[in-house]
Amino acid sequence: MRAMFGMAPASVRDDIEDALDGAANDADFTAQERAILKNVLGLHDVRVADVMVPRADIISVSAEASLGELLALFRTAGHSRLPVYGETLDDPRGMVHIRDFVDFLASEPSFGLVERATADPTHQKAAEIPELRMDMPLSAAHILRPVLFAPPSMPALDLLVKMQASHTHMALVIDEYGGTDGLVSIEDVVEAIVGDIEDEHDEEDRPGIAAAGDGAFIVEARASLEDVSEAVGFDFSALADAEDVDTIGGLLTAVAGRVPGRGEIVAGPGEFEFEVLDADPRRIKRVKIQPRAAPLRRGPAARVEPEGGAGAEPRRPPDH
């Protein structure tokens, strides 16, 4: 049929996509099956940069951190693997797996865990805990594993194949200057196919969104626009699509045209404005979303119009 009208022959990919679109209203595929199949077909367009955790959100540990510090970080991070660096994250040394860490604690004679467990398997006195040499630096434990390195432009599918072949589930994304740009786990790539994979800890680790009264909300900047839209009752997606951002912090930075400082108030879409509650020079950390008509807090806060909008000069709250 396509040849009859002088059209190029359809590829197998096009045929499958047409079949999926045509099956939208029948029972050939469930909605979940259609979504996964479409994600598989589109995976050739997904790059490492699309699925990576940005540098600012990487939880990592210094090679000279003590084992006690590593234990505390594993407890709070909620990850089984952590990247290890030298002086900075641009000097990666590898990664540490929690299983290797626990095996080291259990088998190292100087820690005395095996002897105590054999002598008294049902009881361990609290007074014995200080005997563990938790001040030992991580580098001295020799439990680091190598990580993969990938450029941001690398196809995510190629990285997945490389991870499978090397049995390495973590890769650092390195920019053209050799600096660390982000981190990708095998789970990040798989989620591009099957959607979000939540474990027992994901719900409690989800960025906070809390009502603050009078229609205002206190939001962690890394909260997704989908979650914020659902909580606030306003769809931020139209502006987000234009700016190519996924989080409320990214949207605020795009609207302001820079990283706003703590205390600044930025006019947002609709009837809302954003007050930056916490930030550093590189990123926003916490934001207050409030109706535009809400009374502004006295102090150093200054209203900032979106970049290119009317009123380029910041406006300060009126004196009362």
N, C-alpha and C positions, 0 to 999 in steps of 0.2 A: 504493500500500500504506500509506504513512504517513497519507494523508487518510482511509483506511478506519478507522484506529484513532484518529482525531482528533488526529493529530500534525501539527506544522507542516511544510510542504514542506521537503525538504532543499535546501540551497544547493549550487551547483556545487562549492564548496570542500569541503563535506561529502562529496559524491559522489566526488570525487577522493581524499580521505583514506580513504574506505571501500574504494575500488578498490586503493589502495596497501596497505592492511592485508590485504585479501583476496588480494593477489598475493604475500604474504610467502613462500609455499612453492612458487611456480611460477616459470616462466622468463620471465614477461612483463617483469619488471624485475630488473636486478641489484641487489644490496644497496646499491651506491654510488648507483645511479639513484634508488632509493627514498629514501635519506637526503637527497640533494640536492633532490628534489621536495618532501619534507616540510619541509625547511628553507625552501624558497621559499614554501610555503604559510604557514609560521609567521613569515615575515619581517615581516608587518604588526604583530606584537606586539613586535618587537625595537626598543629605543630606543637612541639614541646612547650613553647611559650604560652600556649592556650590552656595547658593543664597544670603548669607548675605552680608551686607555692612561692609567692614573691619573697625576695630576700628579707624584707622587713618582718615577715611572719615566720621565718625559719627559727625553730627551737634547736639550738646547738649547744655543744659543751666544749670547753677548752681541754686540750690534751694534758694540761697541767692541773686541771681541777682534781680535787681529792675524790676518793671513792664515796665518801660521805655526801659530797655535793652532787655526784652523779646519781646516787640513790635518791636524793631528794628531788632531783630533776626528773628522773624516771617516774617518780610518784605523781608529780604535778603535770607532766607533759602529756601523759596518756598515749605515748607512742612506744612501740617496741624497739625502734631503731632511732639513734640520734647521730647526726653528723658531728665529727670531731675536727676542730681547727687548731692551728698553731697560735700565732699572735692575733690574727683576725680571720674572719670567714673567707677571706681571699687566699688563705693559706691552708687549704683542706688537708687533713691527715688521714681521713677515712671515716668509718662509722663504728659505733658500738651497738651491739645487739643485747637486749636485756637478758636473753638466755645465756650468752657468753659471760655476762657479768655475774649472774646467779651461779653458773657453773664454777666460776673462779672463786667466788666466796665459799662455795661448798667444798671445793677440792683443795684449796691452798692450805697446806699444813700450818703455816704461820697464823692462820685465822682461827684454827682450833675448832672449826665447826664439826668436822667429822668425828674427832675424838669425843667432843661433848655429846653429840647425838648418839654415839655408840654407848657411852657410859650411862647416859640418862636420857633415853629417847622420849620420855613423857614430860620432862620438865627442864626448863632452862631458866636459871636465875637471872633477874634483871641486872644484878651486879656484874654478870659476866659480859654484858654487852660492850662495855668500854675496852675489853680485851681485843676486840676486832680492830685491826689497824686501818680504820677508815680514813686516816689522813694520808694514806699512800696515794701518790698521783696516778691518774688514769694511765699515763704513758708507761709507767713501770709495771702495769699489770699485763701488758702485751696481749690484749684481747681485741685490738682494732681489726676491722675487716676493710678491704678496699671498696671504693664506690666507683660508679661509672661517671663519665663526664660527657655532656652533650651540649651542642649549641642550641640556642633558642629556636632556630629555623629547622631543626631536625624533625622529620615526620614522627609523630607520636607512635605510629605503628612500628616504625623501624626501631625505636627505643624499646618498645615492648618485646620485640623479637630478640634484641640484644640482651635484655634483662633475663629472658627465658634461657638463652644459650649460656649465659655466664652465671646463672643462679644468684644474681645480685639484684636486690629489689629496691635499691636506692640509687639515684643519679643526681649529681649537681649540675646545674645549668650554668655554663661558663660563657661570658660575653666575649666580644672580639679582642678585648684588652686583657683577658685572662682573669677577670674578676668574677666572683660568684654572683649570679643574677637571680637564681632561684633553686628550688629543689623539686624533684619529681620522684614519687614512689610508684611501685607497680599498681597500687590501688588507684592512684590518680588517673592512670591511663585506662584501667579497666572501667572506672566510673564514667569515662567518656563514651563507653559502649552501653553499659547497663544502667547508668544513672547512679545517684548517690548510694553509697554503701555505708550504712550506719551500724556501729557496733554498740556495746553496752555503755560506752562512755561518751558517744557523740552527742546525745541529748543534753547531758549536763555541761558539755564543753561548747555548746552552741552560743555564739555571741549574744550577750544580754540585751533585751528590749524591755524596759519597764515603764509603766504609766507613771507620770509625775503630777497628775492633776491638771485641771483646766485645759484638757486636750493636748497636753504636752507629753513627750516621751523622752526618756534618757536611753540612748542607744550606743552600743559599742560600734566604732567606725567600721569594723570588719564584718558587721552584720549584712547579710545579703539583702538586696533591694526587694526580693520576693517576700522575705520574712518581714521587713519593715513595712512594705505596702500592706500586707495582711494585718499587721498590728495597728497601724495608723489609720487605715481605711482610705488611703489615697494611692493611686497607681503611679509610681515614679518611673515606670518602664519606658514611656515614650521618650523622655529626655535622656534616660539611661542608654537607650539604643543608639541615640544620636551621638552620645559621647563615648560609647563602647566601654562602659564600666559595669561592674557587678555588685559593688558594695556601696553603702551609704557614704563612707568616707571618700571613695573614688568619685561619687557623684558630686559631693560637696567641693572637692578639689577641682573638678572639671568646671563647675558653675562659677567658682571664684577665679579660676584661671591660675591658681597657685595653691600652695599649702597655707591655709589661714592659720593665724596664731591663736593661742589660748585667749578666750574672752571675746573674740570677734563674732559678729552676727552677720550671716550671709543670707540675703533674700533668696528663697528657694522657689520651686515651682508651685503653682496653685496658691493656696492661702497660707503657706507655711514658710517659716524661716528657720535657719539653723544657727545655734549658738555653740561654738567650740568650747567644750569644757576641759579637754585635755589634749595636748598635741606636743610634738617636738618638731625641730626644723625639717624633718624628713616626711612625717606623716601625721594624720589626725588619729586620735585614739578614742575619744568619747565625745558625743554630740548630744545636744538637746534640740529636739524638733518640737516647735510650738506654733500655734496659730499666729499669723502675722499681726493680728490686732492685740495680742497679749502684751501687757506692760513690760517694757524692757528693763533689765536690771541696771541700776546705776553703777558707775565704775568705769573701767577702761574699755568696756565693750563698744565697738563701733560697727554700724551696719555697713555691709559691703554689698554693692549691687553686682549682679553677674557680669563677667567680663564682656565688654562691648555694649552693655546695656546703658540705659539712661543714668546719669548721675555718676560719673566715674569717681568723683571724690567721695570718700567714706563719710557717712552722716552719723553724727553722734546723737544719742538720745536727748530729747529736749529737757531743759532744766525745769524743775517744778518749784 
